[in-house]
Amino acid sequence: MKPPKKEVMKKNPMFAMSMLLCFCAPLLMAPGGCDSAEENDRRSVEQQQDVYQAAQPIPHFDFSLEREVAIELYQARNQAVATYSVWRSMSGVIEGDCPSIGYPIPYDSSLTNPLQTAYPGSSGAVIAMAEPNGLFPGQGGAIATWVRCVSDHGTAPVYVESIVTTYPYPVAVDYEANRVRPVAGARPSVLVGQPR
């Protein structure tokens, strides 16, 4: 003789749980059945973004002045232009200066790609690309800079671990007042973003 169904459920809790899951699973999988607060928030944000996109679409330009200036800066950095470099400590005190050639090169710039795939053959890895000047940008691990200082004997690379500012014109450096000012009447060696 078979025991009544009530007794089967009491004696076998796994059977009871599996029956409950069979009946409840379709309800939980139905759209909106088990939405979390994060899911609802995500949907609300997406709906709001759709409204913004329709009312305020991203503009499209025939010309980008900022891109043009960035290109001109790359071109200027690739020239042996006369500059003047001043370096300061982390607290802002002037530590040194020199007439220089070109713009400083961050110490952690590389000729080869410093990022490599951890597992050869894997896909989806993001790797650094060389800049138009042929160097791979540093990964932010060093604040040091190479400054090409001009002396009577030529151009000397100076390794600076301070904050470097390079000007496209001669400057007068006042160490006592801790001030830098352009030399009166000096013309910049580099101009960018000029009207066409």
C-alpha angles and dihedrals in degrees: 000000000000119000116241117268092252091061092049090056093047093049096042112041091174089061090052092049093048091051090050091050092049091055097040101040096077090051092050093048095049116106108278091009098120106009114162123217088253091055091051091047091049091051091048092051092048091050090050091049089052089054091050092047092053095044099035110023119189107270122243119215132199090211135023116207091191091054090047091051091049089052091048090049091053089049092049091048088054092057128079092244122168111252138162122228129202125182128202135192121250087265091056099255114143109246103173148342142193143172103261145188118239125332127313121270116225109244094233094056111122138207089211130044108274092198120078133177110265092213114033112230094026118131132220096041116148113222133181120259125213117257119239088265089064096250128115110233117246120258094235096261097121133043093192121116139198111230118191100219120194118226135167088270098050137272116334125192109234119196108217125186093187133082109286126206117188121197127200090223137045116280135196112231119207107194094184095053091034090230137133122201134174116260108253113262094008115147121219116249090213130042123180136182094027116170113263 
